[in-house]
Amino acid sequence: MTELQRDLPRITLGVLLIVGMIAASFWILRPFLPAAIWATMIVVSTWPLMLWVQARLWNKRALAVIVMSLTLLVVFVMPLGLAVAAIVDNAGRFADWSQSLASFTLPPPPAWLERIPVLGAPAARLWSHEAATGFEGLSAKIGPYAGIATGWLLAQIGGLGITFVQFLLTVIFAAIMYAAGESGAAGIIRFGRRLAGEQGEVSVRLAGRAIRGVAMGVVLTAIAQSGLGGLGLAICGVPFAIILTAAMFILCIAQIGPGLVLGAAVIWTYWSGDTVWGTVLLVWSLVVVTFDNFMRPVLIKRGADLPLLLIFVGVVGGLLAFGLIGLFVGPVLLAVAYTLLQGWVAEEHPSAG
């Protein structure tokens, strides 16, 4: 007991030193953590694809890593660059539209609007009032918020540059992980076994299943759904198809779906007088909106069965915590924690029974 009391200061200082070193390491690595987590998710979920590519490139790991890295650049970095270029190129049009709102006048309300039960009469009166006063009253109401909205928009555009750098870091980290995937996986499994024995190794494998489940059931479905929706927008001549496709991708990741964007595009097409392309886009939108009902269950069976509410909370929380890249990091972290907790609860103890 006396010897333990003598060693107590040494033990306390040793623990504090270890905690301080861990905290300092996380503080230094903090700017790189979102990109590293996202790269880990990508590598874990696409590792079978990388092995497939390697087998067809004469089993050359370097060639497979180059192909996978270039693919990631095309999938992640290029769309963001195109979206930024589209915003910059059309900045003048956005400014012209905002200036034209002051002189825009609404036509009189249609006769059928008043015949709508309950809401028809109030909607017609509001429409008539706005048509009579124009946008002057509305401009006076939203004027105090214009500066706030402008500052927020500039901050979001400036944040795209940081997101672009995060994407590049993600590709670099993924390339390193592809090159040394087997040794990295073995090291993580050894760490899990050293930390919690056999159960630690099982937890590491469950975490891999959760990552693959998010990637297969959520991200891949969102890529396919938003890609099909963007193809329909481009064919039907809807402007800003690239930006709208990016918006659909974010909505699909958040489990909201592309219906909001596609519905607005269909209304705009009919409003423009192009009924033929409007009908084509309407039919295509119905196919795209229901596409995930067939694709997601098939993909989720290959990964982990995760609640959609968990994915939605992870998307929103990740977006608030990490920015745009948090759309992917948030669901992965929550999915891993949920899967590990579920495995721990379902664990059968020898004493039970």
C-alpha positions as CSV (number, residue, x, y, z in Angstrom):
1,M,0.0,0.0,0.0
2,T,2.8,2.3,0.9
3,E,4.6,1.5,-2.4
4,L,1.3,2.2,-4.3
5,Q,1.0,5.6,-2.6
6,R,4.6,6.4,-3.6
7,D,3.9,5.5,-7.2
8,L,0.6,7.4,-7.3
9,P,2.1,10.7,-8.5
10,R,4.2,8.9,-11.1
11,I,1.1,7.0,-12.4
12,T,-1.0,10.2,-12.4
13,L,1.6,12.2,-14.3
14,G,2.0,9.3,-16.7
15,V,-1.8,9.2,-17.4
16,L,-1.9,13.0,-17.8
17,L,1.0,12.9,-20.2
18,I,-0.6,10.2,-22.3
19,V,-4.0,12.1,-22.4
20,G,-2.1,15.3,-23.3
21,M,-0.3,13.6,-26.1
22,I,-3.5,12.2,-27.5
23,A,-5.3,15.5,-27.2
24,A,-2.4,17.3,-28.9
25,S,-2.3,14.7,-31.7
26,F,-6.0,15.1,-32.4
27,W,-5.7,18.9,-32.3
28,I,-2.9,18.7,-34.9
29,L,-4.8,16.2,-37.1
30,R,-8.2,18.0,-36.7
31,P,-8.1,19.7,-40.1
32,F,-7.4,16.4,-41.8
33,L,-9.9,14.2,-39.9
34,P,-13.0,14.7,-42.1
35,A,-11.0,13.9,-45.3
36,A,-9.3,10.9,-43.6
37,I,-12.6,9.5,-42.4
38,W,-14.2,10.0,-45.7
39,A,-11.2,8.4,-47.5
40,T,-11.5,5.4,-45.1
41,M,-15.2,5.1,-46.0
42,I,-14.4,5.2,-49.7
43,V,-11.6,2.7,-49.5
44,V,-13.5,0.2,-47.3
45,S,-16.6,0.3,-49.5
46,T,-14.7,0.1,-52.9
47,W,-12.0,-2.3,-51.9
48,P,-13.5,-5.2,-53.8
49,L,-13.8,-3.0,-56.9
50,M,-10.1,-2.0,-56.5
51,L,-9.1,-5.7,-56.3
52,W,-11.2,-6.4,-59.5
53,V,-9.4,-3.5,-61.3
54,Q,-6.0,-4.8,-60.1
55,A,-6.8,-8.3,-61.4
56,R,-7.4,-6.9,-64.9
57,L,-4.3,-4.7,-64.8
58,W,-1.8,-7.6,-64.6
59,N,-2.1,-7.6,-60.8
60,K,-0.2,-4.3,-60.6
61,R,-1.2,-2.4,-57.5
62,A,0.3,0.9,-58.7
63,L,-1.8,0.8,-61.9
64,A,-5.0,0.0,-59.9
65,V,-4.3,2.8,-57.4
66,I,-3.8,5.3,-60.3
67,V,-7.1,4.2,-62.0
68,M,-9.1,4.4,-58.7
69,S,-7.6,7.8,-57.8
70,L,-8.4,9.2,-61.3
71,T,-12.0,7.8,-60.9
72,L,-12.4,9.6,-57.5
73,L,-11.2,12.8,-59.1
74,V,-13.8,12.5,-61.8
75,V,-16.6,11.5,-59.4
76,F,-15.9,14.0,-56.6
77,V,-13.6,16.9,-57.7
78,M,-14.8,17.4,-61.2
79,P,-18.5,17.9,-60.4
80,L,-17.7,20.4,-57.7
81,G,-15.4,22.3,-60.1
82,L,-18.2,22.3,-62.8
83,A,-20.7,23.6,-60.2
84,V,-18.4,26.4,-59.1
85,A,-17.7,27.3,-62.8
86,A,-21.4,27.4,-63.5
87,I,-22.1,29.7,-60.5
88,V,-19.3,32.0,-61.6
89,D,-20.3,32.1,-65.3
90,N,-24.0,32.8,-64.4
91,A,-23.3,35.4,-61.6
92,G,-24.4,38.1,-64.0
93,R,-27.7,36.4,-64.7
94,F,-28.3,36.0,-61.0
95,A,-27.7,39.7,-60.5
96,D,-30.0,40.6,-63.4
97,W,-32.8,38.4,-62.1
98,S,-32.5,40.0,-58.6
99,Q,-32.7,43.5,-60.1
100,S,-35.7,42.6,-62.3
101,L,-37.7,41.5,-59.3
102,A,-38.4,45.2,-58.4
103,S,-40.1,45.8,-61.8
104,F,-41.9,42.5,-62.0
105,T,-45.7,42.6,-61.9
106,L,-47.9,39.7,-61.2
107,P,-50.9,39.1,-63.5
108,P,-54.4,39.0,-62.1
109,P,-55.3,35.8,-60.2
110,P,-56.9,33.1,-62.4
111,A,-60.7,32.6,-61.9
112,W,-60.4,29.0,-60.8
113,L,-58.3,30.0,-57.8
114,E,-61.3,31.4,-55.9
115,R,-63.2,28.2,-56.4
116,I,-60.8,26.2,-54.4
117,P,-62.4,25.2,-51.0
118,V,-61.1,26.9,-47.8
119,L,-57.8,28.3,-49.2
120,G,-59.0,29.6,-52.5
121,A,-60.5,33.0,-51.4
122,P,-57.6,34.0,-49.1
123,A,-55.1,33.0,-51.8
124,A,-56.9,35.0,-54.4
125,R,-57.0,38.1,-52.1
126,L,-53.3,37.8,-51.4
127,W,-52.5,37.4,-55.1
128,S,-54.6,40.4,-56.0
129,H,-52.9,42.5,-53.3
130,E,-49.4,41.6,-54.5
131,A,-50.4,42.2,-58.1
132,A,-51.7,45.6,-57.2
133,T,-48.7,46.7,-55.0
134,G,-46.0,44.9,-57.0
135,F,-42.8,43.8,-55.2
136,E,-42.3,47.2,-53.5
137,G,-43.9,46.1,-50.3
138,L,-42.2,42.8,-50.4
139,S,-38.8,44.5,-51.0
140,A,-39.4,46.7,-47.9
141,K,-40.2,43.6,-45.8
142,I,-37.2,41.6,-46.9
143,G,-34.8,44.5,-47.1
144,P,-33.4,44.2,-43.6
145,Y,-32.5,40.6,-44.3
146,A,-30.8,41.2,-47.6
147,G,-27.4,41.9,-46.1
148,I,-27.6,38.8,-43.9
149,A,-28.6,36.6,-46.9
150,T,-25.8,38.1,-49.0
151,G,-23.2,37.5,-46.3
152,W,-24.4,33.9,-45.9
153,L,-24.2,33.3,-49.7
154,L,-20.7,34.7,-49.9
155,A,-19.6,32.6,-47.0
156,Q,-21.0,29.5,-48.6
157,I,-19.3,30.3,-51.9
158,G,-16.0,30.8,-50.0
159,G,-16.6,27.5,-48.3
160,L,-16.5,25.8,-51.6
161,G,-12.8,26.4,-51.9
162,I,-12.2,24.7,-48.5
163,T,-14.4,21.8,-49.7
164,F,-12.4,21.6,-52.9
165,V,-9.2,21.2,-50.8
166,Q,-10.9,18.6,-48.6
167,F,-11.9,16.6,-51.7
168,L,-8.3,16.7,-52.9
169,L,-7.0,15.5,-49.5
170,T,-9.6,12.8,-49.6
171,V,-8.3,11.5,-52.9
172,I,-4.7,11.6,-51.7
173,F,-5.5,9.7,-48.5
174,A,-7.6,7.2,-50.4
175,A,-4.6,6.6,-52.8
176,I,-2.3,5.9,-49.8
177,M,-4.9,3.6,-48.3
178,Y,-5.4,1.7,-51.6
179,A,-1.6,1.2,-51.8
180,A,-1.3,-0.3,-48.3
181,G,-4.8,-1.6,-47.7
182,E,-3.9,-5.1,-46.4
183,S,-1.3,-3.9,-43.9
184,G,-3.6,-1.1,-42.7
185,A,-6.6,-3.5,-42.2
186,A,-4.4,-6.0,-40.4
187,G,-3.1,-3.3,-38.1
188,I,-6.6,-2.1,-37.3
189,I,-7.7,-5.7,-36.5
190,R,-4.6,-6.2,-34.3
191,F,-5.5,-2.9,-32.5
192,G,-9.1,-4.1,-31.9
193,R,-7.9,-7.5,-30.6
194,R,-5.3,-5.8,-28.3
195,L,-8.0,-3.4,-27.0
196,A,-10.9,-5.9,-26.4
197,G,-9.7,-9.3,-27.4
198,E,-11.9,-11.3,-29.8
199,Q,-14.8,-8.9,-29.3
200,G,-12.6,-6.0,-30.5
201,E,-11.8,-7.9,-33.7
202,V,-15.5,-8.5,-34.2
203,S,-16.3,-4.8,-33.6
204,V,-13.8,-3.8,-36.3
205,R,-15.4,-6.1,-38.8
206,L,-18.9,-4.8,-37.8
207,A,-17.6,-1.2,-38.4
208,G,-16.5,-2.2,-41.9
209,R,-20.0,-3.6,-42.6
210,A,-21.6,-0.4,-41.4
211,I,-19.3,1.7,-43.7
212,R,-20.1,-0.5,-46.6
213,G,-23.8,-0.4,-45.8
214,V,-23.8,3.5,-45.9
215,A,-21.8,3.5,-49.1
216,M,-23.8,0.9,-50.9
217,G,-27.3,1.7,-49.6
218,V,-27.1,5.5,-49.4
219,V,-24.3,7.1,-51.4
220,L,-24.4,4.8,-54.4
221,T,-28.2,5.1,-54.6
222,A,-27.9,8.9,-54.4
223,I,-25.3,9.0,-57.2
224,A,-27.5,6.9,-59.5
225,Q,-30.7,8.8,-58.7
226,S,-29.2,12.3,-59.0
227,G,-27.3,11.3,-62.1
228,L,-30.5,10.1,-63.8
229,G,-32.4,13.2,-62.7
230,G,-29.6,15.5,-64.0
231,L,-29.6,13.6,-67.3
232,G,-33.3,14.3,-67.7
233,L,-32.9,18.0,-66.8
234,A,-30.1,18.4,-69.4
235,I,-32.0,16.6,-72.2
236,C,-35.2,18.6,-71.5
237,G,-33.2,21.9,-71.6
238,V,-33.7,23.0,-68.0
239,P,-31.0,25.7,-67.1
240,F,-28.4,25.2,-64.4
241,A,-28.7,21.4,-64.8
242,I,-25.3,20.8,-63.0
243,I,-26.2,22.9,-60.0
244,L,-29.7,21.3,-59.8
245,T,-28.0,17.8,-60.0
246,A,-25.8,18.7,-57.1
247,A,-28.8,19.8,-55.1
248,M,-30.6,16.5,-55.9
249,F,-27.5,14.6,-54.8
250,I,-27.6,16.4,-51.4
251,L,-31.3,15.8,-51.0
252,C,-30.9,12.1,-51.9
253,I,-28.1,11.7,-49.3
254,A,-30.4,13.3,-46.8
255,Q,-33.1,10.8,-47.7
256,I,-35.5,13.5,-48.9
257,G,-35.2,12.5,-52.5
258,P,-35.0,14.4,-55.8
259,G,-38.7,15.1,-56.0
260,L,-38.4,18.8,-54.9
261,V,-36.0,19.7,-57.6
262,L,-37.6,17.6,-60.3
263,G,-41.1,18.9,-59.4
264,A,-40.0,22.5,-59.7
265,A,-38.2,21.8,-63.0
266,V,-41.4,20.2,-64.4
267,I,-43.5,23.2,-63.3
268,W,-40.9,25.6,-64.9
269,T,-41.0,23.7,-68.1
270,Y,-44.8,23.8,-68.4
271,W,-44.7,27.5,-67.3
272,S,-42.3,28.2,-70.2
273,G,-44.9,26.8,-72.6
274,D,-42.9,23.7,-73.6
275,T,-45.6,21.1,-72.9
276,V,-43.9,18.3,-74.8
277,W,-40.6,18.4,-72.9
278,G,-42.6,19.1,-69.7
279,T,-44.5,15.8,-70.2
280,V,-41.3,14.0,-71.0
281,L,-39.6,15.4,-67.9
282,L,-42.7,14.5,-65.8
283,V,-42.7,10.9,-66.8
284,W,-38.9,10.7,-66.3
285,S,-39.2,12.3,-62.9
286,L,-41.7,9.7,-61.8
287,V,-39.2,7.0,-62.8
288,V,-36.3,8.7,-61.0
289,V,-38.3,9.4,-57.8
290,T,-39.3,5.8,-57.4
291,F,-36.0,4.4,-58.5
292,D,-34.5,4.2,-55.0
293,N,-37.4,2.0,-53.9
294,F,-35.9,-0.8,-56.0
295,M,-32.2,0.0,-55.9
296,R,-31.7,0.7,-52.2
297,P,-33.0,-2.6,-50.8
298,V,-30.8,-4.6,-53.1
299,L,-27.7,-2.6,-52.1
300,I,-28.5,-2.6,-48.4
301,K,-28.6,-6.4,-48.3
302,R,-24.9,-6.3,-49.2
303,G,-24.0,-4.1,-46.3
304,A,-25.7,-3.3,-43.0
305,D,-29.4,-2.7,-42.5
306,L,-29.5,0.8,-41.1
307,P,-32.5,3.0,-40.1
308,L,-33.3,5.8,-42.5
309,L,-33.8,8.2,-39.5
310,L,-30.2,7.5,-38.4
311,I,-28.9,8.4,-41.9
312,F,-31.0,11.6,-41.9
313,V,-29.7,12.7,-38.5
314,G,-26.2,11.9,-39.5
315,V,-26.5,13.9,-42.7
316,V,-27.9,17.0,-41.0
317,G,-25.5,16.8,-38.0
318,G,-22.5,16.1,-40.2
319,L,-23.4,19.0,-42.4
320,L,-23.5,21.3,-39.4
321,A,-20.4,19.9,-37.9
322,F,-18.1,19.4,-40.8
323,G,-19.6,21.4,-43.7
324,L,-20.3,19.8,-47.1
325,I,-18.0,16.8,-46.5
326,G,-20.0,16.1,-43.4
327,L,-22.8,14.8,-45.6
328,F,-20.8,11.6,-45.9
329,V,-18.8,11.7,-42.7
330,G,-21.8,12.1,-40.4
331,P,-23.8,9.1,-41.5
332,V,-20.7,6.9,-41.4
333,L,-19.8,7.8,-37.9
334,L,-23.4,7.3,-36.6
335,A,-23.7,4.1,-38.6
336,V,-20.5,2.7,-37.1
337,A,-21.6,3.7,-33.6
338,Y,-25.1,2.2,-34.1
339,T,-23.8,-1.0,-35.5
340,L,-21.2,-1.5,-32.6
341,L,-23.9,-0.7,-30.0
342,Q,-26.3,-3.1,-31.6
343,G,-23.7,-5.8,-31.7
344,W,-22.8,-5.2,-28.0
345,V,-26.5,-5.4,-27.0
346,A,-27.0,-8.6,-28.9
347,E,-23.9,-10.2,-27.5
348,E,-24.6,-13.4,-25.7
349,H,-22.8,-13.7,-22.4
350,P,-21.8,-17.2,-21.1
351,S,-23.6,-16.5,-17.8
352,A,-26.9,-15.8,-19.5
353,G,-28.9,-19.0,-19.6
